[in-house]
Amino acid sequence: MIQYRMTSFWVGKRVRLRGIEPGDGPAFMRFAEDEEGLGDLVSPPRSAEGYRAWADERATAKSDSDRFQLAVEAVGTGEIVGAVGSHQADARNGWFEYGITIGADHRRKGYAAEAAILLLRFMFHEHRYHKCQVRIFAHNQASLALHRQLGFVEEGRLRELAYLSGRHHDVVMMGMLADEFAKLHSPTT
């Protein structure tokens, strides 16, 4: 008798995307600190209890299948290495925006690319969105390179849009269409 193993839509070779659990607060606190270190986020500090409460709330929040945030977990270790999510979606016009962060200790291991592909596959193939947009600070060369590798195209630059760390920064708008994604990324990779 041949046994077939069903693999999850949300699991790749390196990462598994999953819902946020109550105990995930400390990991998200580290990610916020890492983002600040990149110069991509400067916010008032939040307490560890604040992150715990946030994770508890996210774990029990009603699901919105077009706007969501997921934990990125390393397949080999089960450790949370980042987060990915769709934070804006316009179903009528067929576009969405997403964001991704990978903890400083876990960058350059292929986690971001694989997590992004899993999320994009869901939004393009399952929800039939036509376009994905992403906003990237112009100084974040690693994120710009990742998105070019994934097949995103630079569509514009919003000059001095964001004020961070005492100065204005450009934001680069990048986009990818569903058919461009399909040509570059097979349904199973």
C-alpha positions as a LaTeX table, in Angstrom:
\begin{tabular}{lrrr}
\hline
Residue & $x$ (\AA) & $y$ (\AA) & $z$ (\AA) \\
\hline
Met1 & 0.00 & 0.00 & 0.00 \\
Ile2 & 1.40 & 3.40 & $-1.01$ \\
Gln3 & 1.07 & 6.11 & 1.61 \\
Tyr4 & 0.81 & 9.69 & 0.50 \\
Arg5 & 1.95 & 12.51 & 2.71 \\
Met6 & 0.00 & 15.71 & 2.37 \\
Thr7 & 2.25 & 18.74 & 2.71 \\
Ser8 & 0.94 & 22.06 & 3.89 \\
Phe9 & 0.50 & 24.98 & 1.54 \\
Trp10 & 2.26 & 27.06 & 4.21 \\
Val11 & 5.47 & 25.01 & 4.47 \\
Gly12 & 8.52 & 25.38 & 2.25 \\
Lys13 & 11.97 & 23.82 & 2.40 \\
Arg14 & 13.26 & 26.34 & 4.96 \\
Val15 & 10.25 & 27.99 & 6.56 \\
Arg16 & 6.74 & 27.41 & 7.80 \\
Leu17 & 4.28 & 30.27 & 8.01 \\
Arg18 & 1.91 & 30.05 & 10.94 \\
Gly19 & $-0.45$ & 32.13 & 13.00 \\
Ile20 & 0.86 & 34.20 & 15.86 \\
Glu21 & 0.72 & 32.38 & 19.18 \\
Pro22 & 0.43 & 33.91 & 22.67 \\
Gly23 & 4.06 & 33.13 & 23.51 \\
Asp24 & 5.45 & 34.91 & 20.43 \\
Gly25 & 5.71 & 38.36 & 22.06 \\
Pro26 & 9.46 & 38.16 & 22.87 \\
Ala27 & 10.33 & 37.26 & 19.26 \\
Phe28 & 8.34 & 40.21 & 17.91 \\
Met29 & 10.05 & 42.46 & 20.44 \\
Arg30 & 13.43 & 41.36 & 19.02 \\
Phe31 & 12.22 & 41.96 & 15.45 \\
Ala32 & 11.19 & 45.52 & 16.35 \\
Glu33 & 14.65 & 46.13 & 17.84 \\
Asp34 & 16.28 & 44.71 & 14.70 \\
Glu35 & 14.15 & 46.95 & 12.45 \\
Glu36 & 15.22 & 49.97 & 14.48 \\
Gly37 & 18.84 & 48.91 & 14.01 \\
Leu38 & 18.32 & 48.97 & 10.24 \\
Gly39 & 16.95 & 52.48 & 10.45 \\
Asp40 & 13.54 & 51.27 & 9.25 \\
Leu41 & 11.59 & 51.91 & 12.43 \\
Val42 & 11.89 & 54.33 & 15.29 \\
Ser43 & 9.06 & 54.04 & 17.78 \\
Pro44 & 8.75 & 54.59 & 21.49 \\
Pro45 & 9.85 & 51.46 & 23.33 \\
Arg46 & 7.10 & 49.02 & 24.21 \\
Ser47 & 7.36 & 46.84 & 27.28 \\
Ala48 & 7.80 & 43.09 & 27.17 \\
Glu49 & 4.30 & 42.92 & 28.70 \\
Gly50 & 3.04 & 45.07 & 25.82 \\
Tyr51 & 4.44 & 42.61 & 23.27 \\
Arg52 & 3.00 & 39.69 & 25.25 \\
Ala53 & $-0.45$ & 41.33 & 25.28 \\
Trp54 & $-0.16$ & 42.13 & 21.56 \\
Ala55 & 0.70 & 38.49 & 20.74 \\
Asp56 & $-2.19$ & 37.27 & 22.93 \\
Glu57 & $-4.56$ & 39.60 & 21.09 \\
Arg58 & $-3.27$ & 38.57 & 17.62 \\
Ala59 & $-3.56$ & 34.89 & 18.55 \\
Thr60 & $-7.29$ & 35.24 & 19.24 \\
Ala61 & $-8.22$ & 38.01 & 16.78 \\
Lys62 & $-10.83$ & 37.36 & 14.11 \\
Ser63 & $-9.16$ & 36.42 & 10.85 \\
Asp64 & $-9.20$ & 38.67 & 7.79 \\
Ser65 & $-8.00$ & 36.50 & 4.94 \\
Asp66 & $-6.76$ & 39.47 & 2.90 \\
Arg67 & $-4.96$ & 41.38 & 5.69 \\
Phe68 & $-2.97$ & 39.32 & 8.17 \\
Gln69 & 0.39 & 38.82 & 9.83 \\
Leu70 & 2.08 & 35.46 & 10.20 \\
Ala71 & 5.11 & 34.21 & 12.08 \\
Val72 & 7.95 & 32.82 & 9.95 \\
Glu73 & 9.32 & 29.69 & 11.61 \\
Ala74 & 12.49 & 27.82 & 10.61 \\
Val75 & 11.55 & 24.29 & 9.55 \\
Gly76 & 14.67 & 22.70 & 11.03 \\
Thr77 & 14.49 & 24.27 & 14.49 \\
Gly78 & 10.92 & 25.53 & 14.99 \\
Glu79 & 12.37 & 28.92 & 15.99 \\
Ile80 & 10.54 & 32.07 & 14.94 \\
Val81 & 12.90 & 33.85 & 12.54 \\
Gly82 & 10.64 & 36.62 & 11.25 \\
Ala83 & 7.20 & 37.80 & 10.27 \\
Val84 & 5.36 & 38.34 & 6.98 \\
Gly85 & 1.95 & 39.72 & 6.22 \\
Ser86 & $-0.43$ & 41.49 & 3.92 \\
His87 & $-1.21$ & 44.85 & 5.49 \\
Gln88 & $-3.31$ & 46.51 & 2.78 \\
Ala89 & $-5.62$ & 44.94 & 0.24 \\
Asp90 & $-7.99$ & 46.35 & $-2.34$ \\
Ala91 & $-10.01$ & 43.41 & $-3.66$ \\
Arg92 & $-12.06$ & 45.56 & $-6.04$ \\
Asn93 & $-8.99$ & 46.83 & $-7.89$ \\
Gly94 & $-6.99$ & 43.63 & $-7.32$ \\
Trp95 & $-3.89$ & 44.85 & $-5.48$ \\
Phe96 & $-2.33$ & 44.31 & $-2.08$ \\
Glu97 & 0.76 & 45.40 & $-0.16$ \\
Tyr98 & 2.84 & 43.17 & 2.01 \\
Gly99 & 5.77 & 43.44 & 4.36 \\
Ile100 & 8.39 & 41.10 & 5.71 \\
Thr101 & 11.00 & 41.19 & 8.44 \\
Ile102 & 13.61 & 38.63 & 9.36 \\
Gly103 & 15.49 & 38.78 & 12.65 \\
Ala104 & 19.09 & 39.99 & 12.43 \\
Asp105 & 20.50 & 36.58 & 13.44 \\
His106 & 18.59 & 34.84 & 10.65 \\
Arg107 & 19.20 & 37.04 & 7.61 \\
Arg108 & 20.84 & 35.82 & 4.40 \\
Lys109 & 19.67 & 32.23 & 4.86 \\
Gly110 & 16.87 & 32.25 & 2.28 \\
Tyr111 & 14.07 & 32.63 & 4.83 \\
Ala112 & 12.77 & 35.96 & 3.49 \\
Ala113 & 12.58 & 34.83 & $-0.13$ \\
Glu114 & 10.78 & 31.61 & 0.72 \\
Ala115 & 8.34 & 33.27 & 3.12 \\
Ala116 & 7.56 & 35.94 & 0.54 \\
Ile117 & 6.92 & 33.34 & $-2.17$ \\
Leu118 & 4.54 & 31.40 & 0.09 \\
Leu119 & 2.57 & 34.56 & 0.91 \\
Leu120 & 2.54 & 35.77 & $-2.72$ \\
Arg121 & 1.40 & 32.36 & $-3.95$ \\
Phe122 & $-1.53$ & 32.50 & $-1.52$ \\
Met123 & $-2.57$ & 36.01 & $-2.51$ \\
Phe124 & $-2.11$ & 35.52 & $-6.28$ \\
His125 & $-3.32$ & 31.94 & $-6.69$ \\
Glu126 & $-5.87$ & 31.49 & $-3.93$ \\
His127 & $-7.29$ & 35.02 & $-3.65$ \\
Arg128 & $-6.74$ & 35.94 & $-7.30$ \\
Tyr129 & $-5.13$ & 39.30 & $-6.69$ \\
His130 & $-3.58$ & 40.86 & $-9.78$ \\
Lys131 & $-0.78$ & 42.96 & $-8.28$ \\
Cys132 & 1.45 & 43.15 & $-5.22$ \\
Gln133 & 3.14 & 46.35 & $-4.11$ \\
Val134 & 5.88 & 46.84 & $-1.56$ \\
Arg135 & 7.36 & 50.01 & $-0.08$ \\
Ile136 & 11.05 & 49.85 & 0.78 \\
Phe137 & 13.28 & 52.51 & 2.31 \\
Ala138 & 15.84 & 53.47 & $-0.34$ \\
His139 & 18.70 & 52.86 & 2.12 \\
Asn140 & 17.64 & 49.22 & 2.66 \\
Gln141 & 19.78 & 47.71 & $-0.09$ \\
Ala142 & 19.24 & 44.13 & 1.12 \\
Ser143 & 15.46 & 44.41 & 0.82 \\
Leu144 & 15.71 & 46.08 & $-2.59$ \\
Ala145 & 17.97 & 43.24 & $-3.80$ \\
Leu146 & 15.64 & 40.59 & $-2.38$ \\
His147 & 12.63 & 42.03 & $-4.16$ \\
Arg148 & 14.48 & 42.36 & $-7.47$ \\
Gln149 & 15.50 & 38.70 & $-7.09$ \\
Leu150 & 11.86 & 37.76 & $-6.48$ \\
Gly151 & 10.84 & 39.56 & $-9.69$ \\
Phe152 & 9.56 & 42.89 & $-8.40$ \\
Val153 & 10.07 & 45.93 & $-10.60$ \\
Glu154 & 10.82 & 49.42 & $-9.33$ \\
Glu155 & 7.79 & 51.55 & $-10.18$ \\
Gly156 & 8.70 & 54.81 & $-8.53$ \\
Arg157 & 10.45 & 56.67 & $-5.78$ \\
Leu158 & 8.65 & 58.80 & $-3.22$ \\
Arg159 & 11.24 & 61.42 & $-2.42$ \\
Glu160 & 11.87 & 62.21 & 1.24 \\
Leu161 & 8.55 & 60.65 & 2.26 \\
Ala162 & 9.62 & 59.16 & 5.59 \\
Tyr163 & 11.23 & 60.96 & 8.51 \\
Leu164 & 13.45 & 58.62 & 10.54 \\
Ser165 & 16.44 & 59.18 & 12.80 \\
Gly166 & 16.48 & 62.92 & 12.29 \\
Arg167 & 16.27 & 63.03 & 8.49 \\
His168 & 13.97 & 62.41 & 5.55 \\
His169 & 14.33 & 59.24 & 3.48 \\
Asp170 & 13.15 & 58.18 & 0.04 \\
Val171 & 10.76 & 55.26 & $-0.26$ \\
Val172 & 11.01 & 53.00 & $-3.30$ \\
Met173 & 7.77 & 51.55 & $-4.66$ \\
Met174 & 8.11 & 48.13 & $-6.25$ \\
Gly175 & 5.46 & 45.95 & $-7.82$ \\
Met176 & 4.83 & 42.54 & $-9.33$ \\
Leu177 & 1.89 & 41.30 & $-11.37$ \\
Ala178 & 0.36 & 37.85 & $-10.92$ \\
Asp179 & 1.44 & 36.65 & $-14.37$ \\
Glu180 & 5.01 & 37.82 & $-13.70$ \\
Phe181 & 4.99 & 35.85 & $-10.45$ \\
Ala182 & 3.62 & 32.74 & $-12.20$ \\
Lys183 & 6.40 & 32.85 & $-14.82$ \\
Leu184 & 9.14 & 33.02 & $-12.19$ \\
His185 & 7.78 & 30.83 & $-9.39$ \\
Ser186 & 6.27 & 27.43 & $-9.98$ \\
Pro187 & 3.17 & 26.46 & $-7.98$ \\
Thr188 & 5.20 & 24.05 & $-5.82$ \\
Thr189 & 8.49 & 25.82 & $-5.04$ \\
\hline
\end{tabular}
